Amino acid sequence: MRRLSRTATRIHALRRSRRRPRWVRQLTNSALVVLLLAGAVSTLWISVGRTHIQPLLASVGDVWHGTTARSGLVVQKLSSDGRVRTSVDELRTVLDGLRGSNILLVDIDQARRRIEELPWVKSASVHRRLPDTLHVSLEERKPMALAEADGGRLVLIDEDGETVRISDLRPFARLPTVAGEGAQRHAGELLALIRSEPALSRRVTGARRIGSRRWNVWIDRRIEVRLPENDAAAAWHKLARVQADAALLDKAVVALDLRAVGGIVVQADPRVGSDGREGA
C-alpha cells in the first residue's frame, strides 16, 4: 500500500507540473467561444447581411478583449537586452503608451520603428513574452569618430558613417576627427586601416580627405602624414615599421609624405635646429 501511495503521489505531482498556466487555459476556453461565435456570425452574414450583423461583430470583439484582459494578457512589463547607451527611461518613453494594452494586439512593427528612432539604436526587434511582457532586443551604434559637418560643426558618427543624433560630444572628445569631402562616408575604411597598426592608431588625432581621393592623417596633433591614393595600407604598414626601428614620429618633424615610391619624404620642423634645440 505504501508503494502504491508513493506512486500515486508522484503521478499527481507530475500531472500538476504539466498543468498549463491559468492564463493559457482561460485563453484556450475563450478562443473556443470566440470561434463558435465567429462561425455563427459567418452564417448570419450570409443570411441577413453586414448591416444587421455589425452589433454581433462588436460583441465578439468585446468578448475577446475582455477575456484576454482577465487572463492577464495586457502589457505590464518591459525587458531588454543589448542596451548599453540607450537608457531605460528612453525605452519607457517610447513604449509606455502601450502599458495596459492587449498584448496580442500590440503593433510590433510600429513599436520597433519608434525604438529605432532613438539616437543610439541601430536596429531593434520587439517580442511578446506572454502573458504581460514586451521584450526589446537592441543593436546599438558604435561611436567611431567626430566628423566635420556643414558650417564646421562637429557631429558624432558610427561605424557606418551615420550621424548619431546627440548634442553632448564631450564624452567622445578623444575620438579622432575627420574632415573633407566624403570624409564621413569613407571614415570607416580609413579607421579600419589605422587600427591595423595599434601602436600608430593610439596616436592618431584626426584626418582630412583630400580631393575625395586620399587622406592626410594627423599624429599627435602635430605631424601630418600624407597617405597615397593607391595602396594606402602598404604605406601605413611601412610607417609602422620605420617607427618601430627609428622612432621617426618622435623626432622634430611636421610632415611625412608616404606617396614617394620607395621612401618617405620627411619635412623637418623649421623651428628646431640641427642640434635638436628650438630656434629663436
C-alpha positions in Angstrom: 0.0 0.0 0.0 2.8 2.4 0.9 4.5 1.8 -2.5 1.2 2.4 -4.3 0.6 5.6 -2.3 4.0 6.9 -3.2 3.4 6.1 -6.9 0.1 7.8 -6.9 1.7 10.9 -5.3 4.4 11.0 -7.9 1.8 10.7 -10.7 -0.2 13.5 -9.2 2.8 15.7 -8.9 3.8 15.0 -12.5 0.3 16.0 -13.7 0.4 19.2 -11.7 3.8 20.1 -13.2 2.4 19.6 -16.7 -0.6 21.7 -16.0 -0.8 24.7 -18.2 -0.7 28.2 -16.8 -4.0 29.6 -15.8 -4.0 32.3 -18.5 -3.4 29.6 -21.2 -6.4 27.6 -20.0 -8.6 30.7 -19.9 -7.4 31.9 -23.3 -8.0 28.5 -24.8 -11.5 28.3 -23.5 -12.3 31.8 -24.6 -10.8 31.1 -28.1 -13.3 28.2 -28.5 -16.1 30.5 -27.5 -15.0 33.2 -30.0 -14.6 30.6 -32.7 -18.1 29.4 -32.2 -19.4 33.0 -32.2 -17.4 33.7 -35.4 -19.0 30.7 -37.0 -22.4 31.9 -36.1 -21.6 35.3 -37.4 -20.5 33.9 -40.7 -23.7 32.0 -41.1 -25.8 35.1 -40.2 -23.7 37.3 -42.5 -24.8 35.2 -45.5 -28.4 35.1 -44.4 -29.1 38.7 -43.1 -26.2 40.8 -44.4 -23.5 43.0 -42.9 -25.7 45.8 -41.6 -27.6 43.6 -39.2 -24.6 41.7 -38.1 -22.4 44.6 -37.1 -23.5 44.7 -33.4 -22.8 41.0 -33.1 -19.3 41.5 -34.5 -18.7 44.2 -31.9 -19.8 41.7 -29.2 -17.4 39.1 -30.4 -14.6 41.6 -30.2 -15.7 42.7 -26.7 -15.7 39.0 -25.6 -12.2 38.5 -26.9 -10.8 41.7 -25.4 -12.4 41.1 -22.0 -11.2 37.5 -21.8 -7.6 38.4 -22.7 -7.6 41.2 -20.1 -9.0 38.8 -17.4 -6.3 36.3 -18.4 -3.6 38.9 -17.7 -2.7 39.3 -21.4 -2.1 43.0 -21.1 1.3 44.8 -21.3 2.6 45.4 -17.8 6.4 44.9 -18.0 9.3 45.8 -20.3 12.6 43.9 -20.6 15.5 44.4 -22.9 19.0 43.1 -23.9 21.8 44.7 -25.9 21.3 48.0 -24.2 24.5 49.9 -23.4 23.9 53.6 -24.1 20.2 53.6 -24.6 18.6 54.4 -21.2 15.6 52.5 -19.7 13.8 55.8 -19.5 14.1 56.3 -23.3 12.6 52.9 -23.9 9.8 53.6 -21.4 9.1 56.9 -23.1 8.6 55.1 -26.4 6.6 52.1 -25.1 4.8 53.4 -22.0 1.8 54.2 -24.2 1.3 50.5 -24.7 1.0 49.7 -21.0 -2.4 48.2 -20.2 -2.9 47.4 -23.9 -3.9 43.9 -25.1 -0.5 42.3 -25.7 -1.8 40.2 -28.5 -2.9 43.3 -30.4 0.2 45.4 -30.0 1.6 46.6 -33.3 5.1 45.1 -33.0 6.4 46.7 -36.2 5.3 50.1 -35.2 6.9 49.7 -31.8 10.1 48.6 -33.4 10.2 51.6 -35.8 9.7 54.0 -32.8 12.5 52.4 -30.9 14.8 52.7 -34.0 14.3 56.4 -33.9 16.3 56.6 -30.7 19.8 58.1 -31.2 21.9 55.1 -30.2 19.7 52.4 -31.7 20.9 50.9 -35.0 18.3 48.1 -35.2 15.7 46.7 -32.8 13.3 43.8 -32.5 10.3 43.5 -30.2 8.9 40.3 -29.0 5.8 39.3 -26.9 6.6 37.3 -23.8 3.2 36.1 -22.7 1.4 36.9 -20.6 2.4 40.5 -19.9 5.9 41.4 -21.1 7.3 43.2 -24.2 11.0 42.3 -24.7 13.2 44.5 -26.8 16.5 43.4 -28.3 18.8 46.2 -29.4 21.8 46.5 -31.6 23.4 49.9 -30.8 25.6 52.1 -32.8 29.3 52.1 -32.0 30.9 55.6 -31.8 33.7 55.8 -34.3 34.8 59.4 -34.9 33.9 63.0 -34.8 33.1 64.4 -38.3 33.2 68.0 -39.5 29.7 68.7 -40.9 28.2 71.7 -42.6 29.3 75.0 -41.1 32.3 73.4 -39.5 30.2 71.9 -36.6 31.2 68.5 -35.3 28.9 65.5 -35.2 29.5 62.0 -33.8 29.4 59.2 -36.4 29.2 55.5 -36.0 31.0 52.6 -37.7 28.8 53.1 -40.8 29.5 56.8 -41.1 26.0 57.6 -39.9 25.4 60.6 -37.6 24.5 59.7 -34.0 22.0 62.4 -33.1 23.3 63.5 -29.7 24.2 67.0 -28.6 26.8 66.4 -25.9 30.0 65.4 -27.6 32.3 65.8 -24.5 32.4 62.1 -23.7 33.8 61.5 -27.2 36.4 64.2 -27.3 39.3 61.7 -27.5 38.0 60.2 -30.8 39.7 61.2 -34.0 38.2 64.0 -36.1 37.7 63.5 -39.8 37.0 66.3 -42.3 36.9 66.9 -46.0 34.7 66.0 -49.0 33.3 62.5 -48.5 35.1 62.1 -45.1 32.1 60.9 -43.2 31.1 58.4 -45.8 34.6 56.9 -46.1 35.7 57.2 -42.4 35.1 53.6 -41.7 37.5 52.4 -44.3 40.2 54.8 -43.0 39.8 53.9 -39.4 39.9 50.2 -40.2 43.3 50.9 -41.9 44.5 53.0 -39.0 43.6 50.3 -36.4 45.6 47.7 -38.3 48.7 49.2 -36.6 47.7 49.6 -33.0 50.9 51.5 -32.0 50.2 54.1 -34.6 46.4 54.1 -34.1 46.8 55.3 -30.5 48.5 58.4 -31.7 46.1 59.4 -34.5 44.1 62.6 -33.6 42.5 63.4 -36.9 42.4 63.0 -40.7 41.3 65.1 -43.7 40.1 63.6 -47.0 41.9 65.3 -49.9 40.1 65.8 -53.2 37.7 62.9 -52.3 40.6 60.6 -53.3 43.0 60.1 -50.4 43.8 61.0 -46.8 46.2 63.1 -44.7 46.3 61.7 -41.2 47.4 63.7 -38.1 49.6 62.2 -35.5 49.8 63.7 -32.0 48.1 66.8 -33.5 51.4 68.0 -34.9 52.6 65.6 -37.7 50.8 65.4 -41.0 51.1 62.0 -42.6 50.2 62.1 -46.3 48.9 58.8 -47.5 48.8 57.8 -51.2 45.6 57.3 -53.2 46.6 53.8 -54.1 47.7 51.1 -51.6 47.5 53.3 -48.6 47.6 50.1 -46.4 51.1 49.3 -47.6 52.3 52.8 -46.9 50.7 52.7 -43.4 52.4 49.4 -42.6 55.7 50.8 -43.8 55.4 53.8 -41.5 54.8 51.4 -38.6 58.0 49.5 -39.4 60.0 52.7 -39.7 58.6 54.0 -36.4 59.5 50.7 -34.6 63.0 50.8 -36.0 63.9 54.6 -35.9 61.1 56.3 -33.8 60.6 58.8 -36.7 57.4 60.2 -35.2 59.3 61.2 -32.1 61.7 63.4 -33.9 61.4 67.1 -34.9 59.2 66.6 -38.0 56.0 68.3 -39.1 55.1 66.2 -42.1 55.8 62.8 -43.7 54.9 62.2 -47.3 54.3 58.5 -48.0 53.4 58.9 -51.6 57.0 58.8 -52.8 58.0 55.5 -54.4 60.5 53.6 -52.3 60.8 56.0 -49.5 59.4 58.6 -47.1 59.8 62.3 -47.7 60.4 64.0 -44.3 59.7 67.6 -43.6 61.6 68.8 -40.6 60.2 71.3 -38.1 61.8 74.7 -39.2 61.7 75.9 -35.6 64.1 73.3 -34.5 67.8 73.4 -35.4 70.0 70.6 -36.4 71.2 70.2 -32.8 67.6 69.5 -31.8 67.0 72.8 -30.0 64.2 75.1 -30.8 65.4 78.3 -32.6 64.6 81.9 -31.6 
